[in-house]
Amino acid sequence: MRFILEKLLAFFALRILVKYKPIIIGITGSVGKTSTRAAVFAVVSAKYKAYTPPKNLNDKIGLPVGVIGMDSPGKRLFGWLKVFTHALYLLLFKSKYPEVLVLEYGIDRVGEMDELLAIARPNIGVLTSIGLSHYQFFESTEVIEEEKGKLVESVGASGKVILNADNEIALRQRSKTRAAVLSYGHTGDVRVDRREEVLSEMSITIMHIVTPTRSFEARVPAVGATHVSSCLAAIAVAETLKIETDLVVKGLGQYRPVPGRLNVLAGLKRSILIDDTYNSAPDSMHEALQLFARFPGTHKIAVLGDMLELGGLSDEAHALVGTEVAHIAPSHLVTVGAGGKIMAEAAVANGYPDEQVVSFDSSDEARLTVQDLIREGSVVLVKGSQGMRMEIISKEIMAEPMRATELLCRQYGKWLET
């Protein structure tokens, strides 16, 4: 049944794209895809009639549903009837279809990128990074590189490829394309030459940006390397589309962290909560810990869950996280899951006090302990892979749990039943 659904969705999506011919901005990478998609959409929509799916629709079902302009209805038959009815309407009648689509391409197995590109081949390809993500489904990092790099290869000579200069593997994909290449990052064509962070509940990054054609200042209501990188990618897209500076600045000001992605929230007892619970991989874990370390405050709590789907590299990756925690030396380390226990053991082995560590098997078991550890002024980082359900802890300790649906990830459907 799923196979038939995938084929039907691909059929309709492809024909809709042939009819309306929007500019397709395709984004892939091991980390930062969704934040980059949000930043690109914020900037592009300041000038164009643009669309990006409301949720993380990036697989063989989600991508074509996004092209059709609907949300995935899950297992609801009536919902799927609405999706296909809307698709038919777009094909049979002339509709006000978006000028620009901002799409995310997510893969966890060999061959999936080919299937996604067969549906929607991008005019502008953005590669955020290539690293250890969903590693267990690939034979090696080289296979991951080859699969992610297919998006770059798919961009035609008249298109544009945008690469993260801070990720060596991503940057070397430039040899795979005939399209013009624009890089972003510390040493990229689009870069920040000055940056100031306001680290508080109302966090802001003030950036002075330099591109091949201009320089300007922008204020972004987010902090952390993930968000800075995402915004630089969006500016690179703006360069390609020749979007005026005032509209770029306006778009960056409207960017907001996607729930669960380095989102700074108010916590209980006037604490600060860094909610990074959507997913986790070694690179994104490192970025989250670095931001956590920069926050001012004398009482800090790191609440870390397993990084899943790392295959044979899992133990080593979790041990490296524990070593990094020991160097940061927060007031408390709370871990969740089997990998979390490896983090805890590595932290203690590197000099972190054993009495400041507590480990749990599940996030539900950990949530009340984390709440008890918080005091006024605490800074709390909560991060782990999707399967660890770390947002359960964030919901327990956020100042406004009634806003969980708005501020946290996975606050709908099946997620609330488990």
URVEN-V606766 format. One record per residue. N is the residue number from 1. PHI is phi in whole degrees, -180 to 180 (999 if undefined). PSI is psi in whole degrees, 0 to 359 (* if undefined). Layout:
# URVEN-V606766
n:N phi:PHI psi:PSI
n:N phi:PHI psi:PSI
This chain:
# URVEN-V606766
n:1 phi:999 psi:318
n:2 phi:-62 psi:320
n:3 phi:-59 psi:315
n:4 phi:-64 psi:318
n:5 phi:-61 psi:315
n:6 phi:-60 psi:316
n:7 phi:-67 psi:319
n:8 phi:-64 psi:315
n:9 phi:-62 psi:317
n:10 phi:-62 psi:319
n:11 phi:-58 psi:308
n:12 phi:-68 psi:316
n:13 phi:-61 psi:315
n:14 phi:-61 psi:318
n:15 phi:-73 psi:329
n:16 phi:-65 psi:318
n:17 phi:-67 psi:321
n:18 phi:-63 psi:321
n:19 phi:-71 psi:313
n:20 phi:-96 psi:339
n:21 phi:51 psi:53
n:22 phi:-73 psi:160
n:23 phi:-72 psi:125
n:24 phi:-105 psi:122
n:25 phi:-104 psi:112
n:26 phi:-105 psi:131
n:27 phi:-123 psi:130
n:28 phi:-142 psi:173
n:29 phi:154 psi:170
n:30 phi:-80 psi:326
n:31 phi:-139 psi:158
n:32 phi:83 psi:6
n:33 phi:-62 psi:310
n:34 phi:-71 psi:319
n:35 phi:-64 psi:321
n:36 phi:-66 psi:319
n:37 phi:-59 psi:317
n:38 phi:-64 psi:319
n:39 phi:-68 psi:317
n:40 phi:-61 psi:315
n:41 phi:-62 psi:318
n:42 phi:-60 psi:319
n:43 phi:-77 psi:313
n:44 phi:-65 psi:322
n:45 phi:-72 psi:350
n:46 phi:-69 psi:341
n:47 phi:-121 psi:322
n:48 phi:-110 psi:160
n:49 phi:-76 psi:102
n:50 phi:-121 psi:160
n:51 phi:-143 psi:140
n:52 phi:-138 psi:145
n:53 phi:-59 psi:147
n:54 phi:-70 psi:340
n:55 phi:-127 psi:184
n:56 phi:-81 psi:68
n:57 phi:-94 psi:93
n:58 phi:-135 psi:12
n:59 phi:-111 psi:194
n:60 phi:-67 psi:341
n:61 phi:-98 psi:313
n:62 phi:-65 psi:318
n:63 phi:-60 psi:309
n:64 phi:-67 psi:328
n:65 phi:-61 psi:320
n:66 phi:-64 psi:320
n:67 phi:-62 psi:321
n:68 phi:-68 psi:337
n:69 phi:93 psi:26
n:70 phi:-123 psi:169
n:71 phi:-94 psi:152
n:72 phi:-71 psi:127
n:73 phi:-85 psi:4
n:74 phi:67 psi:237
n:75 phi:-101 psi:11
n:76 phi:-84 psi:113
n:77 phi:-60 psi:317
n:78 phi:-62 psi:324
n:79 phi:-63 psi:320
n:80 phi:-69 psi:326
n:81 phi:-61 psi:322
n:82 phi:-66 psi:319
n:83 phi:-60 psi:310
n:84 phi:-72 psi:330
n:85 phi:-64 psi:317
n:86 phi:-65 psi:321
n:87 phi:-61 psi:316
n:88 phi:-62 psi:319
n:89 phi:-60 psi:316
n:90 phi:-62 psi:325
n:91 phi:-79 psi:325
n:92 phi:-87 psi:334
n:93 phi:-125 psi:160
n:94 phi:-84 psi:117
n:95 phi:-118 psi:165
n:96 phi:-83 psi:75
n:97 phi:-78 psi:150
n:98 phi:-58 psi:148
n:99 phi:-75 psi:329
n:100 phi:-133 psi:133
n:101 phi:-110 psi:132
n:102 phi:-110 psi:107
n:103 phi:-118 psi:150
n:104 phi:-112 psi:135
n:105 phi:-113 psi:107
n:106 phi:-111 psi:131
n:107 phi:-134 psi:150
n:108 phi:-138 psi:11
n:109 phi:-147 psi:153
n:110 phi:-61 psi:135
n:111 phi:97 psi:342
n:112 phi:-69 psi:326
n:113 phi:-63 psi:320
n:114 phi:-58 psi:319
n:115 phi:-68 psi:322
n:116 phi:-69 psi:319
n:117 phi:-69 psi:333
n:118 phi:-67 psi:335
n:119 phi:-84 psi:311
n:120 phi:-141 psi:101
n:121 phi:-88 psi:122
n:122 phi:-75 psi:148
n:123 phi:-83 psi:328
n:124 phi:-125 psi:121
n:125 phi:-107 psi:130
n:126 phi:-118 psi:123
n:127 phi:-115 psi:112
n:128 phi:-79 psi:319
n:129 phi:-175 psi:164
n:130 phi:-133 psi:123
n:131 phi:-158 psi:206
n:132 phi:-88 psi:95
n:133 phi:-144 psi:131
n:134 phi:56 psi:33
n:135 phi:-61 psi:328
n:136 phi:-65 psi:342
n:137 phi:-95 psi:4
n:138 phi:-123 psi:156
n:139 phi:-76 psi:330
n:140 phi:-164 psi:169
n:141 phi:-64 psi:331
n:142 phi:-64 psi:324
n:143 phi:-69 psi:320
n:144 phi:-59 psi:314
n:145 phi:-60 psi:315
n:146 phi:-62 psi:318
n:147 phi:-70 psi:313
n:148 phi:-64 psi:323
n:149 phi:-66 psi:345
n:150 phi:-61 psi:329
n:151 phi:-64 psi:319
n:152 phi:-62 psi:315
n:153 phi:-61 psi:330
n:154 phi:-75 psi:342
n:155 phi:-74 psi:127
n:156 phi:-71 psi:171
n:157 phi:-62 psi:333
n:158 phi:-87 psi:356
n:159 phi:-91 psi:198
n:160 phi:-142 psi:139
n:161 phi:-115 psi:132
n:162 phi:-119 psi:121
n:163 phi:-123 psi:147
n:164 phi:-81 psi:111
n:165 phi:-70 psi:344
n:166 phi:-84 psi:354
n:167 phi:-117 psi:107
n:168 phi:-57 psi:320
n:169 phi:-69 psi:321
n:170 phi:-64 psi:317
n:171 phi:-65 psi:326
n:172 phi:-75 psi:355
n:173 phi:-71 psi:352
n:174 phi:-61 psi:336
n:175 phi:-73 psi:350
n:176 phi:-95 psi:2
n:177 phi:-128 psi:151
n:178 phi:-93 psi:351
n:179 phi:-78 psi:160
n:180 phi:-66 psi:144
n:181 phi:-116 psi:135
n:182 phi:-125 psi:130
n:183 phi:-107 psi:160
n:184 phi:-139 psi:155
n:185 phi:132 psi:191
n:186 phi:-58 psi:322
n:187 phi:-115 psi:19
n:188 phi:-84 psi:175
n:189 phi:-64 psi:326
n:190 phi:-109 psi:120
n:191 phi:-150 psi:166
n:192 phi:-103 psi:124
n:193 phi:-99 psi:344
n:194 phi:-146 psi:141
n:195 phi:-145 psi:138
n:196 phi:-129 psi:132
n:197 phi:-109 psi:134
n:198 phi:-103 psi:105
n:199 phi:-99 psi:100
n:200 phi:-160 psi:186
n:201 phi:-59 psi:325
n:202 phi:-101 psi:66
n:203 phi:-72 psi:142
n:204 phi:-141 psi:144
n:205 phi:-116 psi:125
n:206 phi:-103 psi:119
n:207 phi:-121 psi:136
n:208 phi:-102 psi:118
n:209 phi:-109 psi:140
n:210 phi:-122 psi:131
n:211 phi:-127 psi:175
n:212 phi:-63 psi:343
n:213 phi:-119 psi:350
n:214 phi:-168 psi:170
n:215 phi:-140 psi:145
n:216 phi:-164 psi:169
n:217 phi:-111 psi:143
n:218 phi:-141 psi:150
n:219 phi:-112 psi:126
n:220 phi:-118 psi:127
n:221 phi:-79 psi:58
n:222 phi:-163 psi:159
n:223 phi:-135 psi:157
n:224 phi:113 psi:152
n:225 phi:-60 psi:326
n:226 phi:-59 psi:313
n:227 phi:-73 psi:322
n:228 phi:-61 psi:314
n:229 phi:-62 psi:317
n:230 phi:-61 psi:318
n:231 phi:-68 psi:324
n:232 phi:-65 psi:320
n:233 phi:-61 psi:319
n:234 phi:-64 psi:322
n:235 phi:-67 psi:322
n:236 phi:-62 psi:320
n:237 phi:-63 psi:318
n:238 phi:-61 psi:322
n:239 phi:-59 psi:315
n:240 phi:-63 psi:320
n:241 phi:-91 psi:2
n:242 phi:56 psi:46
n:243 phi:-80 psi:133
n:244 phi:-63 psi:151
n:245 phi:-59 psi:316
n:246 phi:-63 psi:326
n:247 phi:-75 psi:326
n:248 phi:-63 psi:312
n:249 phi:-61 psi:318
n:250 phi:-62 psi:314
n:251 phi:-63 psi:317
n:252 phi:-63 psi:324
n:253 phi:-67 psi:338
n:254 phi:-93 psi:354
n:255 phi:-67 psi:138
n:256 phi:-133 psi:142
n:257 phi:-57 psi:137
n:258 phi:-69 psi:140
n:259 phi:-50 psi:132
n:260 phi:87 psi:2
n:261 phi:-120 psi:95
n:262 phi:42 psi:54
n:263 phi:-102 psi:120
n:264 phi:-88 psi:120
n:265 phi:-126 psi:161
n:266 phi:-75 psi:135
n:267 phi:-111 psi:175
n:268 phi:-59 psi:154
n:269 phi:57 psi:35
n:270 phi:58 psi:36
n:271 phi:-92 psi:172
n:272 phi:-114 psi:128
n:273 phi:-110 psi:121
n:274 phi:-98 psi:102
n:275 phi:-94 psi:111
n:276 phi:-131 psi:54
n:277 phi:-100 psi:0
n:278 phi:-64 psi:313
n:279 phi:-163 psi:177
n:280 phi:-154 psi:141
n:281 phi:-147 psi:165
n:282 phi:-54 psi:317
n:283 phi:-65 psi:314
n:284 phi:-71 psi:329
n:285 phi:-64 psi:317
n:286 phi:-61 psi:315
n:287 phi:-62 psi:319
n:288 phi:-64 psi:317
n:289 phi:-66 psi:325
n:290 phi:-66 psi:319
n:291 phi:-65 psi:315
n:292 phi:-54 psi:318
n:293 phi:-67 psi:328
n:294 phi:-77 psi:338
n:295 phi:-63 psi:136
n:296 phi:-70 psi:154
n:297 phi:136 psi:150
n:298 phi:-101 psi:349
n:299 phi:-123 psi:106
n:300 phi:-126 psi:143
n:301 phi:-128 psi:120
n:302 phi:-98 psi:119
n:303 phi:-115 psi:104
n:304 phi:-124 psi:131
n:305 phi:-110 psi:174
n:306 phi:-56 psi:147
n:307 phi:-99 psi:109
n:308 phi:-89 psi:169
n:309 phi:64 psi:35
n:310 phi:-102 psi:358
n:311 phi:58 psi:225
n:312 phi:-70 psi:349
n:313 phi:-92 psi:1
n:314 phi:-61 psi:308
n:315 phi:-60 psi:315
n:316 phi:-63 psi:317
n:317 phi:-64 psi:319
n:318 phi:-69 psi:324
n:319 phi:-65 psi:322
n:320 phi:-65 psi:324
n:321 phi:-63 psi:316
n:322 phi:-60 psi:320
n:323 phi:-63 psi:317
n:324 phi:-65 psi:321
n:325 phi:-62 psi:318
n:326 phi:-60 psi:322
n:327 phi:-71 psi:324
n:328 phi:-72 psi:325
n:329 phi:57 psi:61
n:330 phi:-70 psi:170
n:331 phi:-67 psi:326
n:332 phi:-145 psi:148
n:333 phi:-122 psi:120
n:334 phi:-115 psi:125
n:335 phi:-117 psi:155
n:336 phi:-131 psi:127
n:337 phi:97 psi:173
n:338 phi:-65 psi:318
n:339 phi:-65 psi:325
n:340 phi:-61 psi:323
n:341 phi:-65 psi:324
n:342 phi:-65 psi:320
n:343 phi:-57 psi:312
n:344 phi:-61 psi:314
n:345 phi:-63 psi:319
n:346 phi:-68 psi:322
n:347 phi:-61 psi:313
n:348 phi:-65 psi:320
n:349 phi:-64 psi:338
n:350 phi:-102 psi:21
n:351 phi:99 psi:2
n:352 phi:-77 psi:135
n:353 phi:-62 psi:127
n:354 phi:-60 psi:326
n:355 phi:-72 psi:350
n:356 phi:-98 psi:9
n:357 phi:-114 psi:138
n:358 phi:-141 psi:136
n:359 phi:-123 psi:145
n:360 phi:-134 psi:161
n:361 phi:-83 psi:333
n:362 phi:-141 psi:159
n:363 phi:-67 psi:327
n:364 phi:-64 psi:322
n:365 phi:-69 psi:331
n:366 phi:-86 psi:338
n:367 phi:-61 psi:318
n:368 phi:-72 psi:325
n:369 phi:-63 psi:317
n:370 phi:-61 psi:316
n:371 phi:-59 psi:318
n:372 phi:-67 psi:329
n:373 phi:-75 psi:337
n:374 phi:-71 psi:139
n:375 phi:-134 psi:173
n:376 phi:-57 psi:129
n:377 phi:89 psi:0
n:378 phi:-63 psi:149
n:379 phi:-113 psi:123
n:380 phi:-122 psi:123
n:381 phi:-101 psi:127
n:382 phi:-121 psi:120
n:383 phi:-152 psi:144
n:384 phi:178 psi:170
n:385 phi:-71 psi:162
n:386 phi:-52 psi:317
n:387 phi:-67 psi:346
n:388 phi:-86 psi:348
n:389 phi:54 psi:47
n:390 phi:-68 psi:344
n:391 phi:-64 psi:341
n:392 phi:-62 psi:321
n:393 phi:-70 psi:317
n:394 phi:-59 psi:319
n:395 phi:-64 psi:325
n:396 phi:-67 psi:327
n:397 phi:-111 psi:359
n:398 phi:-75 psi:151
n:399 phi:-71 psi:332
n:400 phi:-125 psi:73
n:401 phi:-62 psi:339
n:402 phi:-67 psi:343
n:403 phi:-99 psi:15
n:404 phi:-58 psi:320
n:405 phi:-59 psi:325
n:406 phi:-82 psi:323
n:407 phi:-104 psi:339
n:408 phi:-111 psi:159
n:409 phi:-83 psi:159
n:410 phi:58 psi:44
n:411 phi:-106 psi:49
n:412 phi:-157 psi:160
n:413 phi:48 psi:229
n:414 phi:-61 psi:331
n:415 phi:-64 psi:326
n:416 phi:-81 psi:352
n:417 phi:-95 psi:349
n:418 phi:-108 psi:*
